[in-house]
Amino acid sequence: MYRDKKVVVVMPAYNAARTLRQTYAEVCEQQLVDHIIVVDDRSRDNTVAVAQSLEGVQVHVHDVNKGYGANQKTCYRLALESGADIVIMIHPDYQYTPKLIPAMVSIIGNGLHPCVLGSRILGGYALKGGMPLWKYIANRFLTLAENLLLGAKLSEYHTGYRAFSREILQDLNLAGNSDDFVFDNQMLAQILWHGFTIGEVSCPTKYFPEASSINLRRSIKYGFGCLWTALKFRVAKLGVPGRLFPAERAGAALRGAAQS
């Protein structure tokens, strides 16, 4: 709990049995989190058994492998159903340190930004932490292109460490987003489209064999998906809205209808 706001951590899990317990322990050490949700996307290891052995953790298991984006959709739905005011999404592969949870929660809880990203680029931690050079170059190119097309100034769009206010999760039409990795990028573009601000904190990161990572083929597909999302954003700004970027904020429309 932070300033009477319920803090919920969600972990989209897939084959995270070897690192889940360590991530969970460090989350608990922060003494801010009221509830932890692990959503397993039909792992092939014993992730579910490990998750079920952790005290106070809500475990949800997909009946089939649905994809990273679909996993997040379930995470956020369950978080809202649990009454979350602040939701932190962190991968259970221990690539990102949960020690930044207090900083991210305080930024949202004090009304500074409704969305906070743990950036691997700020502070120069990416290469030091073992990010492959080709991934670093791709990250910088995509971020430059997206900043130009989205009109933002973020240090990166591709981190898996994020925190959101309840308002954002209620306002965005996440159900219509991809079930694959580009979901992450679509969500950030939607946040900017709806006028929310995004804060960043510098995040040390670690690359090691147990840490999750997508292969080159899927990385290329993800990269083109990010560029396509940014182009659709720019087209919508020019007066041609679409499904991802509607002419009116869904949340604002619902609130207006309720008041009339």
C-alpha positions in Angstrom: 0.0 0.0 0.0 1.2 3.5 -0.9 -0.8 6.5 0.3 -3.9 4.4 0.5 -3.3 3.0 -3.0 -3.3 -0.7 -3.5 -0.1 -1.9 -5.2 -0.2 -5.0 -7.3 2.7 -6.7 -9.1 2.0 -8.8 -12.2 4.4 -11.3 -13.7 3.7 -12.7 -17.2 5.5 -16.0 -16.9 6.8 -18.5 -19.5 9.4 -21.1 -18.5 10.5 -19.0 -15.6 10.9 -21.8 -13.0 14.6 -21.2 -12.3 14.2 -17.4 -11.6 10.7 -16.9 -10.4 11.4 -17.5 -6.7 14.3 -15.1 -6.6 12.2 -12.4 -8.3 9.3 -13.0 -5.9 11.7 -12.7 -2.9 13.0 -9.4 -4.0 9.6 -8.1 -4.7 8.5 -8.9 -1.2 11.6 -7.3 0.3 10.3 -3.9 -1.0 7.4 -4.0 1.6 5.1 -2.0 -0.7 3.3 -4.7 -2.6 -0.1 -5.8 -1.5 -0.7 -8.5 -4.0 1.3 -10.6 -6.6 -0.2 -12.2 -9.6 1.6 -14.7 -11.8 0.1 -15.6 -15.1 1.6 -18.7 -16.8 1.4 -19.0 -20.5 1.5 -22.8 -20.6 5.1 -23.2 -19.6 6.9 -26.4 -20.4 8.8 -26.4 -17.2 7.6 -26.4 -13.6 6.9 -22.6 -13.4 3.3 -23.3 -12.2 4.4 -25.5 -9.4 7.0 -23.0 -8.2 4.4 -20.2 -8.4 1.9 -22.2 -6.4 4.5 -22.8 -3.7 5.0 -19.0 -3.1 3.0 -17.5 -0.2 0.2 -15.2 -1.1 0.6 -15.4 -4.9 -2.4 -15.6 -7.2 -1.6 -18.0 -10.0 -3.5 -18.1 -13.2 -2.7 -20.6 -16.0 -3.6 -20.3 -19.6 -5.1 -23.4 -21.1 -3.0 -23.0 -24.2 0.0 -20.9 -25.1 -1.5 -17.6 -26.1 1.5 -15.3 -26.5 3.2 -12.6 -24.5 0.7 -9.9 -25.3 -2.2 -12.1 -24.4 -0.4 -12.9 -21.1 -0.2 -9.2 -20.2 -3.9 -8.8 -21.1 -4.8 -11.4 -18.5 -2.3 -9.9 -16.0 -3.9 -6.4 -16.2 -7.5 -7.8 -16.1 -6.8 -9.8 -13.0 -5.0 -6.8 -11.4 -8.0 -4.5 -12.0 -10.3 -7.2 -10.6 -8.2 -7.4 -7.5 -8.7 -3.6 -6.9 -5.3 -2.4 -7.9 -4.6 1.3 -8.0 -1.0 0.9 -9.2 0.2 -2.0 -11.2 3.8 -3.0 -11.8 4.6 -5.4 -14.6 8.0 -7.2 -14.1 9.3 -10.3 -15.9 9.9 -13.2 -13.5 13.2 -14.0 -15.2 15.1 -11.6 -12.9 16.5 -9.6 -15.7 15.1 -6.4 -14.1 15.6 -5.7 -10.4 12.5 -5.3 -8.2 14.4 -2.9 -6.1 13.1 -0.1 -8.3 9.5 -0.8 -7.3 9.4 1.9 -4.6 10.6 4.6 -7.0 8.1 3.6 -9.7 5.3 3.4 -7.2 6.1 6.8 -5.7 6.1 8.5 -9.1 2.6 7.2 -9.9 1.3 7.5 -6.3 2.3 11.1 -6.1 0.6 12.0 -9.3 3.8 12.8 -11.3 3.2 10.4 -14.2 0.6 7.7 -14.6 3.1 5.4 -16.4 6.7 4.7 -15.5 9.3 2.7 -17.5 12.4 1.0 -16.1 14.9 2.1 -18.8 18.0 0.0 -19.6 19.4 2.9 -21.7 19.4 5.7 -19.1 22.7 5.5 -17.3 24.3 3.3 -19.9 23.4 0.0 -18.3 22.3 -2.0 -21.3 25.7 -3.0 -22.8 27.3 -3.2 -19.3 24.6 -5.6 -18.3 25.3 -7.8 -21.3 22.8 -6.7 -23.9 24.0 -8.1 -27.3 25.3 -5.3 -29.5 22.9 -6.0 -32.3 20.0 -5.7 -29.9 21.4 -2.4 -28.6 21.7 -1.0 -32.1 18.2 -2.1 -33.1 16.9 -0.6 -29.8 18.5 2.8 -30.6 17.3 2.8 -34.2 13.7 1.9 -33.3 13.6 4.3 -30.4 14.8 7.2 -32.6 12.2 6.4 -35.3 9.4 6.0 -32.8 10.3 9.3 -31.0 10.1 11.1 -34.4 6.8 9.5 -35.4 5.1 9.6 -32.0 6.4 13.0 -31.0 7.9 11.7 -27.7 11.3 11.8 -26.1 11.7 8.4 -24.4 15.1 6.7 -24.0 13.5 3.4 -25.0 10.2 1.7 -25.8 11.3 -1.9 -25.4 11.7 -2.5 -21.7 9.7 -5.2 -20.0 9.6 -3.3 -16.7 6.6 -1.0 -16.5 4.2 0.6 -14.0 0.7 1.9 -14.6 -2.1 3.7 -12.8 -5.5 2.2 -12.7 -6.8 4.9 -14.9 -4.6 4.0 -17.8 -5.5 0.3 -17.7 -9.2 1.2 -17.6 -9.0 3.7 -20.4 -7.0 1.7 -23.0 -8.6 -0.8 -25.3 -6.0 -3.5 -24.7 -8.2 -6.3 -25.9 -7.8 -5.1 -29.5 -4.0 -5.2 -29.3 -1.7 -7.9 -30.6 -1.3 -11.1 -28.6 2.4 -11.1 -29.5 5.4 -9.1 -28.4 4.4 -5.9 -30.3 1.6 -5.5 -27.6 4.2 -3.7 -25.5 4.8 -1.1 -28.2 1.1 -0.7 -29.1 0.3 0.0 -25.4 2.9 2.8 -25.1 1.7 4.4 -28.3 -1.9 4.3 -27.0 -0.8 5.9 -23.8 0.7 8.8 -25.7 -2.3 9.0 -28.0 -4.6 9.4 -25.0 -2.5 12.2 -23.6 -1.0 10.4 -20.7 2.6 11.2 -19.7 5.4 8.6 -19.3 8.2 8.8 -16.8 11.4 6.8 -16.8 13.8 5.5 -14.2 17.3 4.2 -14.9 17.3 0.4 -14.5 20.3 -1.9 -14.3 19.7 -5.1 -16.2 21.3 -8.5 -16.5 21.5 -10.8 -19.5 22.2 -14.4 -18.6 21.1 -17.9 -19.9 18.0 -18.0 -17.7 16.8 -14.6 -18.8 14.1 -14.6 -21.4 14.8 -13.3 -24.9 13.3 -13.5 -28.4 15.3 -14.9 -31.3 16.5 -12.9 -34.3 13.5 -13.8 -36.6 11.0 -12.8 -34.0 13.0 -9.7 -33.2 12.8 -8.6 -36.8 9.1 -9.2 -36.8 8.8 -7.2 -33.6 10.8 -4.3 -35.1 8.6 -4.0 -38.2 5.5 -4.2 -35.9 6.8 -1.3 -33.9 7.4 0.8 -36.9 4.0 0.0 -38.3 2.4 1.0 -35.0 4.2 4.3 -35.0 3.2 5.0 -38.7 -0.5 4.3 -37.8 -0.1 6.7 -34.9 1.2 9.4 -37.2 -1.5 8.8 -39.8 -4.1 9.1 -37.0 -2.6 12.4 -36.0 -3.1 13.6 -39.5 -6.8 13.0 -39.2 -7.3 9.3 -40.1 -8.0 7.5 -36.7 -8.2 3.8 -36.5 -8.8 0.9 -34.1 -5.6 1.4 -32.1 -5.9 5.2 -32.2 -9.6 6.2 -32.1 -10.9 9.8 -32.6 -12.0 10.0 -29.0 -10.6 8.5 -25.8 -12.7 5.5 -24.9 -12.5 6.2 -21.1 -13.4 9.9 -21.6 -16.4 8.9 -23.8 -17.7 6.4 -21.2 -17.3 9.0 -18.4 -19.1 11.6 -20.5 -22.0 9.2 -21.2 -22.3 8.4 -17.5 -22.5 12.1 -16.6 -25.1 13.0 -19.2 
